[in-house]
Amino acid sequence: MNRVVHPIEQESFRRLRARLDTSHFPPLTRAVVERVIHSAADLEYATDLVMDEDDLVKAHAALHAGAPVVVDVEMVAAGITRRETVCRLGEAVSGPGLTRSAHAVRLAYEQVGPGALWVIGCAPTALEELLTLDASPALVIGLPVGFVGAAESKEALRASGLPAVSNVSEKGGSAVAAAALNALLYHPTSSEEIS
């Protein structure tokens, strides 16, 4: 099913491309970079984001084959269009050494098991907890925002070797994380490109 793009969105991307040449990026990387920049109106993401095209190709295939999508907060879920998500934050509790966000990641992993796409845009502790699990994710979009733990959790994600989209700075957030996943959702599959 082809997505209808509103004229305002078309003009926004035209202006983005007039201000920033993204043509050197491979296709899925370009899609993620442009969609993230579009969501934040922040051109610096072009040099701040870190990802691997091969990881994105595999994640794109997994996503379009129906792999579960897990989010850390409802704000991320609200930004993801055309796809159901799993968010267990409402059932999670905090305790000694465990935030609600970290507990929610545990609960979600118990529900979905390995092979999911994880989209973390709010809580560094959710990303830290995910890294302790044997989640074998299809992809981790780790873009939590903040001055405490955000950059460090994303650095740990990159060091883990897991397939990931992250960024180097403290920037991030729910809208940015959702935009990265939407880029993969909106990018056509091989069968859609043929039709």
Secondary structure, DSSP 4 states (H G I P E B T S, - for coil): -PPPPPHHHHHHHHHHHHHS--TTS-HHHHHHHHHHHHHHT-TTHHHHEEE-HHHHHHHHHHHHTT--EEESSHHHHHH--SS--B--GGG---BTTB-HHHHHHHHHHHHH-TT-EEEESS-HHHHHHHTTS----SEEEE---SSSSHHHHHHHHHHHT-SEEEESSS---HHHHHHHHHHHHHSPPHHHHH-
